[in-house]
Amino acid sequence: MGDKAQTHHPGAAGRALAADQPASVRNVVLVGHSGSGKTTLVEALALTAGAVNRAGRVEDGGTVSDYDDIEHRQQRSVQLSLVPVEWDGIKINLLDTPGYADFVGELRAGLRAADAALFVVSASDGVDGSTRMVWEECAAVGMPRAIVITHLESARADFEEMTRICAEAFGDDDPDAVLPLYLPLRGPEGPDGHAPVTGLIGLLSQKLFDYASGERKESEPGADQLPDIEEARNRLIEGIIAESEDETLMDRYLGGEQVDIKTLVQDLERAVARGTFHPVLAAAPAAEGAKQGLGTVELLELITGGFPTPFEHPLPGVTTIDGKTRELKPCDTEGPLVAEVVKTASDPYVGRISLVRVFSGTLRPDRTVHVSGHGLTDRGHEDHDVDEKIGALSMPFGRQQRPVTHAVAGDLVCVAKLGRAETGDTISAKDDPLLVEPWQMPDPLLPLAIHAHSKADEDKLSQGLSRLVAEDPTMRLEQNQDTHQVVLWCLGEAHADVALERLRSRYGVQVDVVPHRVSLRETFANRAAGRGRHVKQSGGHGQYAICEIEVEPLPGGSGIEFVDKVVGGAVPRQFIPSVEKGVRAQAAKGVAAGYPLVDVRVTLLDGKAHSVDSSDAAFQTAGALALREAAADAKIHLLEPVAEVTVLVGDDYVGPVMSDLSGRRGRLLGTEQVGSGRTLIRAEVPEFEIGRYAVDLRSLSHGTARFDRNYARHEPMPPQIAERIREQAGDEA
């Protein structure tokens, strides 16, 4: 790390990087709320590592991250980006993730591909609730984590105070596991009274690292500076020793023994790699013309020295295609090929490009592999098992793809021309097909109903939508059979906006957004009778059919029940199925507001037929007429779907969330404590009231709550709302 005072050799700018062994790879995901500075930090690290020629720029003038046109227009990251750099002979795969909650699917893909996480925290904004939630998820699986404090140039920035806040937010029961490795040094105050951060002082080495010239320079601190760091240095040493595998070290240290810095650094690196100690660092982008941004060298040293190799990352569960468990050695470059598609994108010139994490074996270009996708049928993805010949392997560099010859276990690589591969799919050997256990992804709960803008768009819509959901497993495509709407289920409004923009710009499909319709039903509230008479004489064979029915309501979920009680052959036996067919056809169309009729028993009691003019078609028509007449004399209930909703929310927001659910005509079923500071609320809420709940709950809980919904049943709608729906149906007709 920075206290080692080694000489480092950055990678050549723009050179395609391919690791030859897992030990020389580090996969790091950057996590933090929107605006915390993740993308700026990635570009600063790339500059320091020599991967770009000036801050954030590659040789063609583009940026190494956020190079998508949509990202430029929205001024924020909307997708996972890979930026590979090299430092001290180690290939570092930096995975830049969006901070906005709508793109949490991209974040989860980054967490899946990485072996360690850098939590980026703005000194001016602090730690938000969603970042805390991601920290807890990483802690649950033991992922190593470090914290980087950015925006130190802000007048409100206070590194020491932000370190304390991070210790409270991330320290769990041990705040001494979250401690700074360096303290910032400020230069002279400017006219505004603000003293900018110009360097860092290493707490272990007690060396000063000055970035004022635009390049890191090491020197000895002044005697007056050492007392200022003594308390922080002692606390850091004690925190490191507490994590040491040498149980005698703490007693020796407390007894006055001076612990060798080399021993401390080794213990620190082991504790970071185990995920039991979380160092805090500071970083800032390079000024115009500078070669290095503040703290970037120290951060690269932490990544290469303290973060784990892929060998130390546990493999996800691997099975054969038929579900039998397969045990594999971690990161065996000679083992069976197992890789996973963590992101899929479409390039207008290259076609589909798959970002792949290799878990076992070695991936090479122009080989035939097996592609398996299972477990996402509920989101519009068909299970598939196909053999495909992969194209070139490459590493991304801004908009460019630079060829590489191979990708060993533990590395990340882009694969071209996998036409059927979708995000989450497994790539394995053709003669040894395997399947990786999929990672958890949030359910999309915001509906976006669309239809093609024109006939030309309609012809391209299906293909565009299928490509869209193949790229993004957090998006679900629904062809609703009840409402006849095409619905894209998204995570939020920004997610929906990006989906529409990609349809338009990437696939050339213009769509119109229409109000989302809820699947309503109709039923009889009371018993009623109806007579269907279909008699026409127009020369030649006429049409003659009369039937009398009785309709009575049934319990919810009963569907349509048809009973024949005709006696004496009043309706010939061959025409009774015709009456039933007509009744069911009319029930599907509805009898009041055009919604399917359910939960009734229709009893055929009597009728009349003609020896010549009666027919199947005539009795179908009579059956439909009889049902409509019965409905005219009965009270018809509109039934709305009710969802069982579970909301996981911080205790501070339980009251507002419960009040909000009650205001949505919800029935609260109960609450229970889940872990520390979290409550699970259960309620039943009409689906009419939760169309935008994904957006409203995020606002209500400041992004800290999440919810699930499951269909429970249909039940009668309040009369005043039902009347409004009937009026709307009449206007549309």
Secondary structure as the mmCIF struct_conf table of DSSP 4:
data_model
#
loop_
_struct_conf.conf_type_id
_struct_conf.id
_struct_conf.beg_label_comp_id
_struct_conf.beg_label_asym_id
_struct_conf.beg_label_seq_id
_struct_conf.end_label_comp_id
_struct_conf.end_label_asym_id
_struct_conf.end_label_seq_id
HELX_RH_3T_P HELX_RH_3T_P1 GLY A 2 LYS A 4
STRN STRN1 PRO A 10 PRO A 10
HELX_LH_PP_P HELX_LH_PP_P1 GLY A 11 ALA A 12
TURN_TY1_P TURN_TY1_P1 ALA A 13 GLY A 14
BEND BEND1 ASP A 20 GLN A 21
HELX_RH_3T_P HELX_RH_3T_P2 PRO A 22 SER A 24
STRN STRN2 VAL A 25 VAL A 31
TURN_TY1_P TURN_TY1_P2 SER A 34 GLY A 35
BEND BEND2 SER A 36 GLY A 37
HELX_RH_AL_P HELX_RH_AL_P1 LYS A 38 THR A 48
TURN_TY1_P TURN_TY1_P3 ALA A 49 GLY A 50
BEND BEND3 ALA A 51 ASN A 53
STRN STRN3 ARG A 54 ARG A 54
TURN_TY1_P TURN_TY1_P4 ALA A 55 GLY A 56
STRN STRN4 ARG A 57 ARG A 57
TURN_TY1_P TURN_TY1_P5 GLU A 59 ASP A 60
BEND BEND4 GLY A 61 GLY A 61
STRN STRN5 THR A 63 THR A 63
BEND BEND5 VAL A 64 ASP A 66
BEND BEND6 ASP A 68 ASP A 68
HELX_RH_AL_P HELX_RH_AL_P2 ASP A 69 GLN A 74
TURN_TY1_P TURN_TY1_P6 GLN A 75 GLN A 75
BEND BEND7 ARG A 76 ARG A 76
BEND BEND8 GLN A 79 GLN A 79
STRN STRN6 SER A 81 TRP A 87
TURN_TY1_P TURN_TY1_P7 ASP A 88 GLY A 89
STRN STRN7 ILE A 90 ASP A 96
BEND BEND9 TYR A 100 TYR A 100
HELX_RH_3T_P HELX_RH_3T_P3 ALA A 101 PHE A 103
HELX_RH_AL_P HELX_RH_AL_P3 VAL A 104 ALA A 113
BEND BEND10 ASP A 115 ASP A 115
STRN STRN8 ALA A 116 SER A 122
TURN_TY1_P TURN_TY1_P8 ALA A 123 ASP A 125
STRN STRN9 GLY A 126 GLY A 126
HELX_RH_AL_P HELX_RH_AL_P4 GLY A 129 ALA A 140
TURN_TY1_P TURN_TY1_P9 VAL A 141 GLY A 142
STRN STRN10 ARG A 145 THR A 150
TURN_TY1_P TURN_TY1_P10 LEU A 152 GLU A 153
BEND BEND11 SER A 154 SER A 154
TURN_TY1_P TURN_TY1_P11 ALA A 155 ARG A 156
HELX_RH_AL_P HELX_RH_AL_P5 PHE A 159 PHE A 170
TURN_TY1_P TURN_TY1_P12 ASP A 172 ASP A 173
HELX_RH_3T_P HELX_RH_3T_P4 PRO A 175 ALA A 177
STRN STRN11 VAL A 178 PRO A 180
BEND BEND12 LEU A 181 LEU A 181
STRN STRN12 TYR A 182 ARG A 186
TURN_TY1_P TURN_TY1_P13 PRO A 191 ASP A 192
BEND BEND13 GLY A 193 GLY A 193
STRN STRN13 VAL A 197 GLY A 202
TURN_TY1_P TURN_TY1_P14 LEU A 203 SER A 205
STRN STRN14 LEU A 208 ASP A 210
TURN_TY1_P TURN_TY1_P15 ALA A 212 SER A 213
BEND BEND14 GLY A 214 GLU A 215
STRN STRN15 LYS A 217 SER A 219
HELX_LH_PP_P HELX_LH_PP_P2 GLU A 220 GLY A 222
TURN_TY1_P TURN_TY1_P16 ALA A 223 GLN A 225
HELX_RH_AL_P HELX_RH_AL_P6 LEU A 226 ALA A 242
TURN_TY1_P TURN_TY1_P17 GLU A 243 GLU A 243
BEND BEND15 GLU A 245 GLU A 245
TURN_TY1_P TURN_TY1_P18 GLU A 247 THR A 248
HELX_RH_AL_P HELX_RH_AL_P7 LEU A 249 LEU A 254
TURN_TY1_P TURN_TY1_P19 GLY A 255 GLY A 256
HELX_LH_PP_P HELX_LH_PP_P3 GLU A 257 ASP A 260
HELX_RH_AL_P HELX_RH_AL_P8 ILE A 261 ARG A 274
TURN_TY1_P TURN_TY1_P20 GLY A 275 GLY A 275
BEND BEND16 THR A 276 THR A 276
STRN STRN16 HIS A 278 ALA A 282
HELX_LH_PP_P HELX_LH_PP_P4 PRO A 285 ALA A 287
TURN_TY1_P TURN_TY1_P21 GLU A 288 GLY A 289
BEND BEND17 LYS A 291 LYS A 291
TURN_TY1_P TURN_TY1_P22 LEU A 294 GLY A 295
HELX_RH_AL_P HELX_RH_AL_P9 THR A 296 GLY A 306
BEND BEND18 PHE A 307 PHE A 307
HELX_LH_PP_P HELX_LH_PP_P5 PRO A 308 THR A 309
HELX_RH_3T_P HELX_RH_3T_P5 PRO A 310 GLU A 312
BEND BEND19 HIS A 313 HIS A 313
HELX_LH_PP_P HELX_LH_PP_P6 PRO A 314 GLY A 317
STRN STRN17 VAL A 318 THR A 320
TURN_TY1_P TURN_TY1_P23 ILE A 321 ASP A 322
BEND BEND20 GLY A 323 GLY A 323
STRN STRN18 THR A 325 THR A 325
TURN_TY1_P TURN_TY1_P24 PRO A 330 CYS A 331
TURN_TY1_P TURN_TY1_P25 THR A 333 GLU A 334
BEND BEND21 GLY A 335 GLY A 335
STRN STRN19 VAL A 338 ASP A 347
TURN_TY1_P TURN_TY1_P26 PRO A 348 VAL A 350
STRN STRN20 GLY A 351 SER A 360
BEND BEND22 GLY A 361 GLY A 361
STRN STRN21 THR A 362 LEU A 363
TURN_TY1_P TURN_TY1_P27 PRO A 365 ASP A 366
STRN STRN22 THR A 368 GLY A 373
BEND BEND23 GLY A 375 GLY A 375
HELX_RH_3T_P HELX_RH_3T_P6 THR A 377 ARG A 379
TURN_TY1_P TURN_TY1_P28 GLY A 380 GLY A 380
HELX_LH_PP_P HELX_LH_PP_P7 HIS A 381 ASP A 383
STRN STRN23 HIS A 384 LYS A 389
STRN STRN24 LEU A 393 PHE A 397
TURN_TY1_P TURN_TY1_P29 GLY A 398 ARG A 399
STRN STRN25 GLN A 400 VAL A 404
BEND BEND24 THR A 405 THR A 405
STRN STRN26 ALA A 407 VAL A 408
TURN_TY1_P TURN_TY1_P30 ALA A 409 GLY A 410
STRN STRN27 LEU A 412 ALA A 416
TURN_TY1_P TURN_TY1_P31 GLY A 419 ARG A 420
TURN_TY1_P TURN_TY1_P32 THR A 423 GLY A 424
STRN STRN28 THR A 426 ALA A 429
TURN_TY1_P TURN_TY1_P33 LYS A 430 ASP A 431
STRN STRN29 ASP A 432 ASP A 432
STRN STRN30 LEU A 434 VAL A 436
HELX_LH_PP_P HELX_LH_PP_P8 GLU A 437 GLN A 440
HELX_LH_PP_P HELX_LH_PP_P9 PRO A 442 PRO A 444
STRN STRN31 LEU A 446 ALA A 452
BEND BEND25 HIS A 453 SER A 454
HELX_RH_AL_P HELX_RH_AL_P10 LYS A 455 GLU A 471
TURN_TY1_P TURN_TY1_P34 PRO A 473 THR A 474
STRN STRN32 ARG A 476 GLN A 479
TURN_TY1_P TURN_TY1_P35 GLN A 481 THR A 483
STRN STRN33 VAL A 486 CYS A 490
BEND BEND26 LEU A 491 GLY A 492
HELX_RH_AL_P HELX_RH_AL_P11 GLU A 493 SER A 505
TURN_TY1_P TURN_TY1_P36 ARG A 506 TYR A 507
STRN STRN34 VAL A 511 VAL A 514
HELX_LH_PP_P HELX_LH_PP_P10 PRO A 515 VAL A 518
STRN STRN35 ARG A 521 PHE A 524
BEND BEND27 ALA A 525 ASN A 526
STRN STRN36 ALA A 528 LYS A 536
BEND BEND28 GLY A 539 HIS A 541
STRN STRN37 GLN A 543 PRO A 553
TURN_TY1_P TURN_TY1_P37 GLY A 556 GLY A 557
STRN STRN38 ILE A 560 ASP A 564
TURN_TY1_P TURN_TY1_P38 GLY A 568 GLY A 569
BEND BEND29 ALA A 570 VAL A 571
HELX_RH_3T_P HELX_RH_3T_P7 ARG A 573 PHE A 575
HELX_RH_AL_P HELX_RH_AL_P12 ILE A 576 LYS A 589
BEND BEND30 VAL A 591 TYR A 595
STRN STRN39 LEU A 597 LEU A 597
BEND BEND31 ASP A 599 ASP A 599
STRN STRN40 VAL A 600 LYS A 608
TURN_TY1_P TURN_TY1_P39 SER A 611 ASP A 613
HELX_RH_AL_P HELX_RH_AL_P13 ASP A 616 ALA A 632
TURN_TY1_P TURN_TY1_P40 ASP A 633 ASP A 633
BEND BEND32 ALA A 634 ALA A 634
STRN STRN41 ILE A 636 GLY A 650
HELX_RH_3T_P HELX_RH_3T_P8 ASP A 651 TYR A 653
HELX_RH_AL_P HELX_RH_AL_P14 VAL A 654 GLY A 663
TURN_TY1_P TURN_TY1_P41 ARG A 664 ARG A 665
STRN STRN42 ARG A 667 GLN A 673
BEND BEND33 GLY A 675 GLY A 677
STRN STRN43 ARG A 678 PRO A 686
HELX_RH_3T_P HELX_RH_3T_P9 GLU A 687 GLU A 689
TURN_TY1_P TURN_TY1_P42 GLY A 691 ARG A 692
HELX_RH_AL_P HELX_RH_AL_P15 TYR A 693 SER A 701
TURN_TY1_P TURN_TY1_P43 HIS A 702 GLY A 703
STRN STRN44 ARG A 706 PRO A 716
HELX_LH_PP_P HELX_LH_PP_P11 MET A 717 PRO A 718
HELX_RH_AL_P HELX_RH_AL_P16 PRO A 719 GLU A 732
#
